[in-house]
Amino acid sequence: MAILKQVLVTFLVLIVAAAAYIKWDPSAGRAVLDSEMAPGFVRTAILFVAPEAGEPPAATAEGTVGNPRRGSGGATIVVADTVATGVTRTAMRSIGTGEAARSVVVYPDNTTGIIEEVQVQSGDRVEAGSILARLERANEEVAVARAQLGVEAAEDKLRRFQRLQNSNTITAVEVTDVARERDNARLDLQAAEIALGKRDIRAPIAGRVGIVSADQGDLVGNDTVIATIDDRSQLKVVFFTPESFVQDLEIGAPLQAVSTARPNRIHEGRIVAIDSRLDEASRTLRTEAMIENTEDQLRPGMSFSVSLELDGETFLSVDPLAVVWERNGPIVWKIVDEKAAKAPVRIVERNIDRILVASDTLKEGDLVVVEGLQTVREGGPVEIQRVRPVPAAAEETSPAEGVALETPLGEESATPAPAPLDRAAAAQLPGPGTGPSGSARTTTR
């Protein structure tokens, strides 16, 4: 019972002290009245103790109000910022693998035999049609000679029959049959010549010969690798594009690639092929680009850092200080008719000076609060002390500066540029205001 009395006495003392303080400083009661959370009986009690708390504060001699956060008529003094527009930084980086523009593994063409001569060495440059190796050909040469004799005999026979036909000794049907025999003999000769030609193993394309795995005297068949030929005048870089950038890809788009082995060289290229479907495991799309290799310094199989700048999207741009985080997500305080109104936003991208947002209630040119946020209330009057000028960078619509890699297919620059932010992921992260600062993944793959 004694404890209950002490609690009641303490509570009563606190009430009396609060009333005395509000009577002495009506601005304290005015702050409670401005709060939307104050119950009705508390408002009634405050007005009973200090009726002047419900009146606007008087201005001081300097023209400012007694409460430094209030303007004339109880309005909150704020600093505003103008909503502008900006373009997202859409720079994608990925790791790619170099492949020859054309590459062929050479096998004997449906023939078996012993190699009589190898006419190239590893690393030689060959032209299309050059002989790489020659197989023994004695049997095929005999077959060609026999077929030639058959053609000559058939032609002689045809000439005799044509003379007999002119003297009406034989019919035209018999001459036609002999002509067909002559045509068959010619086809036999052609087949023999083809078989003889297959004894020469030729290069199907121009390029560099890899390691020659066959030697003179080897018995080779259809599955024996003679050599590999790579056309390295151009190099194809294969990389995989993240799902979020697939819609921005197009054939012919310029890019940059840097070889890991030669990081001081930048190679420019263009996209030449885009796959028709994404890989279900990695959710990436196979993409191919072509770069020049006129100096023959690059080799198939090299790894490349690929940098691709895509067209950005235009969104509203606000000062980072304007974004406030509430339970339902980020908002900004929009100034409408000298009153504050909440405007929900979705963060698209964060930069150093501005934040790109999407909103159904904001538009370009609106004013939002950047200073004085702590005392701004929904529908409360505000007095704009000044409007911040929009930074020049926010007015430009050009994409962000270069990527940390190359400048078209090339090498890594000495000073990496900040990695671009993921559009979707950034919107889910807490931002400046009541929550921790946001961040987003880079697009490097």
Beta strands, then each sheet from edge to edge (+ up, - down):
strand 1: 76-82
strand 2: 84-87
strand 3: 91-106
strand 4: 113-118
strand 5: 125-126
strand 6: 131-135
strand 7: 200-202
strand 8: 207-209
strand 9: 219-220
strand 10: 227-242
strand 11: 254-259
strand 12: 267-274
strand 13: 284-292
strand 14: 303-309
strand 15: 314-318
strand 16: 324-326
strand 17: 329-336
strand 18: 339-344
strand 19: 346-350
strand 20: 355-358
strand 21: 367-371
strand 22: 382-388
sheet 1: 21+ 1- 22-
sheet 2: 2+ 15- 20+ 19-
sheet 3: 5+ 8- 10+ 3- 14+ 11- 12+ 13-
sheet 4: 7+ 6- 4+ 9-
sheet 5: 16+ 17- 18+
end
